């Protein structure tokens, strides 16, 4: 039998389009994606931990970090470079302390704000972090807007400059205490930004700084003490009275 007489096999025609199993597979992938999106939407994402995780992943893959996340970028304001202060009289400090005390009581916010007379020219308005912020957050809670406006109304007419200090406890938010420092600084800057953007206190009287866990007011041995250390201090430093210019003869 010659090669021409051999029976030839018929080629099978492939159906047009993708295989049928692709439909089931794409449905499965879509459902999984929807499931994880729902999990993410219902979770409480900690921005500090998210930043740490993102940095770790980028380091592992060798991706250069181009910039610091916006939330933790600390703007440098001219008010941070404050001139040296001259001492003021103790009588002035006592009068201002008494005036602030009466205002806090009249506004019924003395339970949320602790008034401390630290030095002859320094008065501190101290607040727990939970009064102004949610746990681990640096954005001011809307529920505290009125409280901060009242604080600004008290401070504005006084002859003082204001340094806003952020403090944290000693429990690391990430692999080290840098995240604590970032959070305390971001909180201080958030309070400064609230005063400035609301035209509540002029920028030349404001400065902000974060200390992390470097200045505790109680030993970090119990949860109660750690809660005390997580705070924001509004440090009021009295301005000396302006001297009259001397007339040279």
Secondary structure, 3 states (H helix, E strand, C coil): CCHHHCCCCCCCCCCCCCCCHHHHHHHHHHHHHHHHHHHHHHCCCCHHHHHHHHHHHHHHCCCCCCCCCHHHCCCCCHHHCCCCCCCCCHHHHHHHHHHHHHHHHHCCCCCCCEEEEEECCEEEEEEEHHHHECCCCCCECHHHHHHHHHHHHHHHCCCEEEEEEEECCCCCCCCCCHHHHHHHHHHHHHHHHHHHHCCCCCHHHEEEEECCCCCCCCCCCCHHHHHHHCEEEEEEEECCCCCCCCCCC
